[in-house]
Amino acid sequence: MSDLKARFEQAAKDVQGLSERPDNDTLLRLYALYKQGSEGDVTGPKPGFFDFVGTAKYEAWAKLQGTAQDEAMQKYVDLVKKLTA
């Protein structure tokens, strides 16, 4: 396992233990970076119009289309570090 992958997985664990819940924009950013880092570009159909949370998550992830997985992992690790500092 690469060092980056290990730090990414540790950051995913660390984010679960945050003392304060981040604001919604930050949560969407975390979600999108995690999905891009772990799965790559967004796949599947966009959720229905009335699935507001699902749509927001899908759109946040779709904005990262074309971002390299390693780059997304690094940005995720950096963001989690800021939140846990």
Summary of the structure (lengths in Angstrom):
residues: 85
radius of gyration: 13.0
end to end distance: 25.7
largest distance: 40.3
contacts: 209
relative contact order: 0.22
helix: 67%
strand: 0%
